[in-house]
Amino acid sequence: MTRVPASASGGSGARGAAGATPVRGGKLGAAAVNQASLWNVANLLTMVRLLLVPGFVMLLLGNGGYDPAWRSFAWAAFAVAMITDLFDGHLARTYNLVTDFGKIADPIADKAIMGAALICLSWLGDLPWWVTGVILGRELGITLLRFWVIRYGVIPASRGGKMKTLAQGTAVGMYVLALTGPLASLRFWVMGVAVALTVVTGLDYVKQAVVLRRQGKAQERLAASTAEPGREAAK
């Protein structure tokens, strides 16, 4: 999940500055507020997800990677990571717990657990490498795209993007489990839906980015042309 900037949502920095009790030594007081705001429940959930990544990999690859018991434990770790993913961003926005650490660590944790799962499943031969390439390539591309247009604005998370995340989490979770019979066939179709949503929402983000960049450039040209007469008059 992507957290909104603290300045826009009345985040933890502003809340701490307004509600903190004045203490002697301004720098010490500010440091205490920042330290307290870092160790909030949203950031702790993000840290849990980061710590779960190596544990999840060890469980998934345990005993050769094909033991149903080890795969079940790996699925449990993956499920915990997905559940915390749903809650940490929501808690941060709702209770003004947004921090710089959270804004950086949250998307890293999201991509780390999903990337680890996809790469391990492909390495074990359970999932085609092209599926892993499409999903991870899309995530990397969208991240770079956001940086490309960040000076003009932020591309908001869409409903399709949330559906994509849910589909990916469900499909990968089904592949982590050692399923057989009809459920093993079903996970193929669920992953197909996830890949389709990955591609479609990725193209939609590209479209949004192009439109946002064009609008931003148009506003810059308008601002420059408006300022030009003022400069000429000043001469």
N, C-alpha and C positions, 0 to 999 in steps of 0.2 A: 504494500500500500504506500501511496505517496502522501506525505504529510504536508499540510499547508504551511507557509512561512509564519513564524511567530508574530511578525509585525502585522500580518493580515488578520490573524485570528485572536489577537490578544493573548499571545503565547506565554510560555513560562517566564521568559525574560521580563516582559512587561508586568506580569502578575507579581513576580518576585520584587520588582522595583517598587511597586505600589503598596504591597502588603507587608514589606519587611520592616522590622523594628529598627530604627536608627541605632547604630553602634559607633563607638569611637574608632576612628581609623577607617576612612571611606573605602580604601582598597581592600582591607580585610573584610569589611561588611559585604562588598560586592562579591568577593571570592566565596564567602560562605553561602550567599544566595545561589550563585552558579553551581556550587558543589551540591547543594541540596536539590536543585532542580534537575540535575543530571540523574540522580538516583530515584527516579520515579517509576511507577508500575509499568508505564508504556515502554520505557527504555529497558527495564529489566526483562520484559517479555521479548524484546528484540535481541537482547544478549542471550536469552535462553535459546532462541532460534539459531543464533550463530554457533553456540556451543553444541547444539544438536547435530550440526552438519558432520563433523568427524565421527561422532558416535553412530549416526545413521549409516555412514559409509561402512564402518566396521561391522555393524550388524548385517547390512545387506550382503556384504562379501564374506561374512563369517561361514566357516566350514565349507569353503569352496563356492559359496554364493547360491547354492541350490537347495539348502536345507529349509524345509517349510517352517520349522520353528524359528530359525534365525530370521527368515523373511517376515514372519509375523511380528517379531520384535521390531524389525526395521520399519514395518508399516506403522506400528504404534508411534515410533519416533517421528515419522513423516506426518502422521495425523496430528500430533501435538504441534509440530511446526506450522502446519496449515491453519490450525485453530488459533494459535497465537498471532498469526499473520492477520486474521480477521479482526482481532481485538486491539492490537497495540496502536494502530493508526487511529482507530475510532476513539480509544481512550485519550490519546494525545490531543485530538481535535476537540473532544467534548469537554474535557477538564483542563484545557489550557496547559498541557504538559509537553508542548512542542519544544524541542531543543535542537541545537545544531548537530549534536551527536545522533539524535534520532533521525533527522532528515538525511544524514549520510548513511547510517548503519542499516536503516529499515529496508531500503531497496537492495542493498548488498545482501542482507540476510534472505530476502525473497528469492533473489536470483541464485544464491549459493546453494540453497537446499534443493531447488528445482534442477539446477544444472548438475549437481552431484548425483541426483537420482537418475536423470536422463543418461549421463555419461556411464554410470555404473551398469544400468540396464542394457545399454548398447554394448558395453564391453563384455557383459555376460552372454550376449547373443539373444536376449529376450526382445529387444527393440531395435529396428533398423536404424543404422547410423544417419540415414537421410532425415528421419523424423527428428532426431536430436539436433541435427544441423539446422533444420528449418526453425524449430522452436528457439534454440539459443541464438541463431542468427537474427531472428526477428527481435528478440529482447535486446541484443547488443545494438542493432540498427536503430531501434526506437530510442534507446538511451542516447546515442550519438545525435539523433534527430532533435531530441529535446535541447541538447547543448547548442545545436545549430541555430535554433530559433529563440533561445532563452532571452536574448536582448529585446525581443519583440513581445514576449509574453510566455505563458505556460500553457501547454496542451493539457486540458483536463482529462481525467480518467473517464472513459465513456461506459455506458451500460454494456456494450459489446465487449469491452476490455475486461469488465468484471465477470461476464459469462465465460470469456476465454480462460481466465484464471481458475474459475470453478471447474471448467471442463478439463483443463490440464491437471489440476490437483486430483480430480476423480480418476482420470485415466491412468496417471502415473501411479496412484495408490493401488489401482487394480493390477498393474503390472508388477508392483513390488510384492504383492501377495502371490503365493504359489498356487494360482487358480487352475482348475482343470474343468473339462466338460463345457457346458454352455456358457459359464461365466468367463472362461478363457476366450471363447469366441466373442462374447459381448464386449470385452475390453478392447478388442480390435476396433470395433465400431465406435466406441466411446473415444478412443484415441483419434480416430478419423475425424470425428466432430471437433475435437480439440485442435487438430492441425488445421482444419478448415477455418475455424474461428481465429486461429493464430494468424493465418494469411490475410483473411478479410479485414480484421481489425488493424493489422499492420499497414495495409494499403490505406485504410481510413485515416490512420495517424499521419501517413505521408501526405495525404490530401490536406488535412488540417494544417500541417506544418507549412506547406507551400502557400496556402491561403493566408496564414498568419504572417509569414515573411513578406508576402506581397503587400498586405495591408500596412505592415510596419514600415516598409520602404516608402509606400505612398505617403504615409503620415510624415516621414522624415523629409521627403521632397516638399510637401506642403508647408511644413514648418520652416524650411530653408527659404522657400519663395516668399513667405510672409515676412521673414526677418530681413530679406534683401532690401525692400524699400526703406526700412528703418535705418539701415546702414548707409544707404545713399543719402538720406535726409541729414544724417549726422555729419556727413562730409560737407 
